[in-house]
Amino acid sequence: MTQIKTGTRMMHYVGKSLLRAILLTAFFMAPSANAEKAPPTELTEDQEMAIKHELSKYAVIGQQQVIRLTEQATTEYSGTLTDSQLNMPGAWMLLEDGKTIKRIDLDGQAEDAPAQIRILMYRAALKSVARRGKIHAAAILYTGKLREDSDDEALVIEYEHRLGIAGNKVVPYQVENGRVAYSEPVASEKPFQIFYDSKSDAKDGSN
């Protein structure tokens, strides 16, 4: 593995279905005088501003939910980094109420499975509930070597949100006196795998 370069990037997309709803809201809320002057296929300046305002609100909500989900997942997962057992992946989801966070339990199905297989199983389980509209966000946590030629460990957090947010966060860490000390995280883009099959699907808001 090549050394990870510091930097932060995140993909944000809002589906067409959401955009259509915002367009309709902006159209009906705009002053009638402006609507009469504007051609039917064009938006007034007020309507464009209303759309941008709504989109920014949804983007902020999605980011806040991802942050809350990954923070709670990291707190719960940190305990596994300090014991003598082999670190195995874990997965968490933010339910459709936008508040409840639950850890995924594979009900013993992954008991003898290696880490890479468990990650695939978690992705499949999260994809199943995501495509049925049961969750808003998902996160999978696991550990790995920071570099092939080093013993330095890192916590990897995969996260996705139904509003089209998808990314990885790599967090170097050390265990000191039974406590986990995290270093500065590095964020990067990742393919859509849970809520959507591709970037274009995320843009369209379709599965």
N, C-alpha and C positions, 0 to 999 in steps of 0.2 A: 504494500500500500504506500503510495506516495505521501509525503508530509502534507498535512491539511493546511491550507492557507487561510488566514483570518479574513473574514468578510461576512456580510449578512445580506441575504436576498430572500424574498418571499413572493410567491405568485398569488395574485388576487384576481379572481374572475367572478362576475355576477351573471347568473343564467339569464337567458332571453325571457323566460317566463316572468322573472322578477322585474326585468327591465320593462316588459310590456305593461305590467301593473303600475309601475311608476310613471310610464308615459301617459297612461289613461288618467291617473290621478292628477298629473300636471295639467293635462288638457282640460279636464272638467273644473279644476280649481283656478285656472287662469281667468283674468277679467274678460268678459264677453267682448268688449270693445277691441282688445288686442286679438282675440280669436277671429273676429270678423275681418280685420286688416290682413292677417297672415294667411298665406295660401294653405289649403287643407293638408298638403303633404309636408309642410315645414313647421318647425317649432318656434315659438316666440322666444325672446331672450329670457323672459320670466319663467317659461316652461323649462328651458334648458337649465336655468339656475336651480329650479325645484328638483329636477332629475339628479343633478350633481350633488345636491344636498342630501337627497334620499340615499343615493349610492354610498356616499361617505359615511352615513349613519350605519348602514348595514356592514360596511367594511370594518368599522370600529368594533361593532358588536362581535363579528366573527373573530377578530384578533383577540379581543378580551376573553372570549370563551376558550380559545386555543391556549392562551396563557394560563388561565385558571386550571384547565384540564391537565396541561403538562406539568404545572407546579405541583398539583396534588399527586399526580402519578409519580413524579420524581421523589416526593416526600415518602410515599408508601414503598417505593422500590428501593430506596437507599438502604433500608435495613438488610436487604439481601447481599449488599456489597461488603458488609462487615463480618458476615459469618464465614464458616469454613467450607460451606457447600459451594458447588460449582454454580456460577451465576447463570440463571436461565431467563429467557424473555418473559415479559409480562405485558398485558394489554388493558387499556382503560377506555371507557366511552362516556360521552356526555349525552344523556337521554334527551328525548324530544321536548321535555319541559324546560330545557335550557339551564337547569340548576343541578340536577342529580348526576353525580359521577359514580360509575360502578366499574369494578375490576372484572375482567372476563374470566370465567371459570370453565375450563374445557372438560370438566367432570371426569377426570382420570384418563381422557383419551390420549393425552400427550405425556403420560407418566414415563415411558421409556424412550420418548422421541428426543433426538438431538436438538440443539438450539435452532439450527436453520430450518428444520421441519416444523418446530413450534411456531416460528415466525410466520411461515406459510399458513399454518392452521389458524393463527390469530387473524391474519389478513382475510382469510376465507370467512371466518365467523363474523368479523366486523363488516365485511362487504355484504353478507346476507342481511344483517339487520339494517345497514345503511340504505340498501336498495329498497327496503320496505318502509323507509321514512321513519324509522324508530329512534334514530340518534341524530344529533347535530354535529358531533365531532368525535374523532378517534385518535388514540395514541398507542404506539407499541414501543416498549423500552427493552434494550438489551445492551450487553457490553462487548467490547472487542479491543484488540491491540490498536494503539494509535498509529504505530508504524510496524512494518514487518521485522525490522532490525532492532526493535526496542521492546522492553517489558512494560512500558507505560500503557495504562488502561484508559479507556474512554467509555462514557455512557452515551449511547446513541438513542435519540428520541425521534421516531417517525410520527408525524402528525398530519391529519387532514380535517377539513371542515366542509360541510355541505355547500357553503357559499363559494367554494372554489379555492380554498387555501390548502397548499400542500408543501411540506418541507421536511428537512432533516435538521436536527440540532446535535452536534457532537460536543460532548462536555468532558474534557480530560479530568481525571480525579485521582486522588491518593487516599489510602486509608491510614490514618494516624491516630494511634491510641484508641482504636475502636470507633473512631469517628471518620466520616467521609468529608474530605476537603475537595471542593470542586474548583476548577480553573475556569477561565473565560470561555464561554461557549462559542462555537462556530456554526453558523446557520447556512444552509444551502437549499437549492431547489431539489425536488424529487418528483418522479412520475406519479400521476394519479392512479390509485389502485383500489380504493375502497368505495368512495362515493361515485366516481366516474371511471371510465376506461381510458380516457385520454384527455389532453388539454382542450381539444376542440369540443368534447362532450361537456367539459366544465364550463366552457364559454356559452354553450347552448342551454345549459341547465338540464340536460337529459342524461339518462343512464345508458 
